[in-house]
Amino acid sequence: MMKSFRGGVHPLPGLHQGKPLTDSKPVKPYVSEMVCIPLNMHIAAAPSKPIVKKGDRVLMGQVIAEAVGPRGIPVHASVSGTVKEVGNVQQLGARTSPCITIENDFQDEWVELHGLGNVENCDASAIIPAIQAAGICGMGGAGFPTHAKLTLPEGAKVDTIILNGAECETYLNADHRLMLENPVRVVDGLRAAMRATGVENGYIAIEDNKRDAIAAVTKAATGRKGVHVVTLKAKYPQGAEKQIIKAVTGREVPSGGLPMNAGCIVMNVGTAAAVAQAVIDGRPLVERITTVTGRVREPSNLLLRVGTIFLDAIGACGGYTVEEPGKIIAGGTMTGICAPNETISVTKTTGGIVVLNKQEATSMEESPCIRCSRCVEVCPMHLNPYKLKNLCDMNDLETARKNNIMDCILCSSCSYICPSRRWIMSSIKNAREIIAAQQKKGV
């Protein structure tokens, strides 16, 4: 029986959902003449610290920025070549980000790599340090450092690792193609994480609209100790951490809690493949699969170097099909972030670049709430979105906090289903950011 959770939505099928544009397109590599590598691609107290300067020649895989703090990870050169700039550049955030720009010499000259070998018989205690040294963070969007996720606090009891292969976001097929084309690496990464944490149960959860991926991963998992493939019902946001835990195990993460509070660790399948490369070959995370789609001439799944400029990736797909795009989205259309321009960089978390025309990008005006309660029905966190929006609009953040606004996962299901086109998720997101800032200051 297919597993699922309460709530959620079914984005319209076909071209509006976008997946048919690239779901059958094999991954093809693309390498640009220049990369601009951000140093804050992961969740940490501070960006990584640059250790190269303008004019230096660097090798592919060389550390160019050191980790800062316990959640820090190093940043590596994704091409060999010459450092052109070290400084702040506009990226997705409101503020500029520290970046290192490298001119590619197209030699792909690597630093010397030192892997641990087979994930089944290498030293288990060396796996997490190898993951940290490789600069791996969650590739599903959040960017949480993987070594920190696998380093369990004293007293924590985790018995299950779940690989998220749902890829429920609209338009995106990066994880789908990875599971089809390199399923053994996905399973290797899961086994490495299981051995590093002493966990005996590993699940690879895939939505039922990816039957070919289910077959490929099931074959790769055959005979691998403790590894199981689980079929999920195709529904958004099936890939959210709390929802996938509920679907796979039947457990619920408590309000304000983390997956480990339900005895689970959740990782993206792309992250698992990167873990396998780091453990087996000693290879750092310097490239990822990204779906480039929408209003481009040749929608594709590209293997891109970290730091590739969006415009270059779009150019590799034949350029725009419109004279001027309405929006360029980093990620899918449900939770993706609108790019401020076309010169921002592909990071370790960029699963997609979606180009919309002006009509598709136009936001509809809000209408009054008709009290239909559809937002309540679809909320996967069992919240009252319409009530939270009203509280946010009245700036009553304290009451919003008491009504569990911080449990919202910002999936946008409420906004998607609303017949009045209320900007529910936007209001909640803005309020959450204010509340988080107040909590950080101790207000």
Secondary structure, 3 states (H helix, E strand, C coil): CCECCCCCECCCCHHHCCHHHCCCCCEEEECCCEEEEECCCCCCCCCCEECCCCCCEECECCEEEECCCCCCCCEECCCCEEEEEEEEEECCCCCEEEEEEEEECCCCCECCCCCCCCCCCCCHHHHHHHHHHCCCECCCCCCCEHHHHHCCCCCCCCCEEEEEECCCCCCCCHHHHHHHHCHHHHHHHHHHHHHHHCCCEEEEEEECCCHHHHHHHHHHHCCCCCEEEEEECCCECCCCHHHHHHHHHCCCCCCCCCHHHHCEEEEEHHHHHHHHHHHHHCCCCCEEEEEEEECECCCEEEEEECCEEHHHHHHCCCCECCCCCCEEEECCCCCCEECCCCCCECCCCCCEEEEECHHHHCCCCCCCCCCCCHHHHHCCCCCCHHHHHHHHHCCCHHHHHHCCHHHCCCCCHHHHHCCCCCCHHHHHHHHHHHHHHHHHHCC
